[in-house]
Amino acid sequence: AVDPTPDPRTSVRTCVGCRQPKAVSELIRCRLDADRCVRAGASARRVHGRGAWICAGSATCFDVAVSRGGFARAWRERVEPAAFAGVRDIIEDPSGGCDNRGSSVSPALAVTKG
């Protein structure tokens, strides 16, 4: 039998799309900046404040979170779907420039609210 209890040494967060608790290593953190830019990946992990976690590589979780207000719930603020246009690319391919574990030195992705 598999023990459903997570390892206490592993940080666990809940995906705002599928609402399943997962290890941080399986998720990407997204953040809404004060200037209304959505940031995802390594740059969002290094900044304090409210974050929203989404399953890495799952366009389905991302689409559900945007359409059902998962990001707005996490950030406690309404966000227009157009603000997420470029973020979806990072969610679908987390290895494409932003490392989920924060070791990447790539520039942050910024999508302004339109």
N, C-alpha and C positions, 0 to 999 in steps of 0.2 A: 504494500500500500504506500502511496505517496503522501507525505506529510504536507498538508496545505498551509501550515504555519511558515511564514517567510523567515529567512535567516535574520536574526536580530541585528546583524552587522550590515545589512543591506538597507539602504534608504528606499522607501516605497512611497509612491505618489499615485494619484488616481488620474487616469486619462479623462479629459473633458469631453471626449467623443463617445467612447464605449463605456465609460464609467467603471472600468476594471482597474483594481490596484495592481501596479506593476513596479518592478525595480527601476530605479532612475536610469540605469544603463539601457533600458528598453524604450525610454521616452525622450522627447525633445521639449525643452522649456520655451514657452513663448511669453513675451512681455509687451505690455502697452506702455510706451514712454509718455512723459508729460507733454511732449510735443505731438502726441497722437500718432506716433510711428509704431508699427508692429515689428518687433525684433524676435528672431528665432535662432535657436542653436547656441553656439558657444558664447556669443555676445550677450544673450539673454540670461545665461546662467551666472554670469559674473556681476550682475546688477541686483541690488536689493530691491525689494518691493513685491507686489503681488504678481505671481506668475501663474501660467496655465500650462499643464503638461499634456502632451498628445503623443500617441503611439508613433514611434519612428517607422517610417516606411508605409504608413497606412493612410492612403488618400480617403478611405471610407470613414475612418475616425475623424479626420479633419473636416470632411464635408458635413458629417452629422453635428460636430461641434459648432460649426458656423451656422448651419440652418436651424438648429435647436437652441442656440444661445449659450452653449457651454463656455465659450470664452467670456461672454458678457457676465455670466454667473460668477466665474472665477475672478474676474477683474472688478466685479461690482460696478460695471459701467457699460452702457450700450456702445456697440462698435458696428459700423457699417460693413457689410460683407465685402465691398470693394477694397477695403483696407487690407485684405488678406491675399490679394492677387499673386504676389511673388512668394509669399510664405508657403504656399502649397508645394512649390518646387522643392523646398528644403525638407518638408515633411515626407514627400515621396522618395527623395534620395538624400538621406542625411549625410552620406559620404561626399556629396557634391559641393564641398566648400565650407561647411560648418560641421564641426565634430561635436556630437552630443555630449561627450565627456569633457568638453571644455579645453582640449589641448590644441585646438586649431588657432592659428593666428590670422585667419581670414577676416576681412572686414565684415562688419555687421550688415545684415540685410535690413534695409529700412523701406517701408512702404507707407507713404503718407495717405491719410484719409482723403478720399476724393469725392 
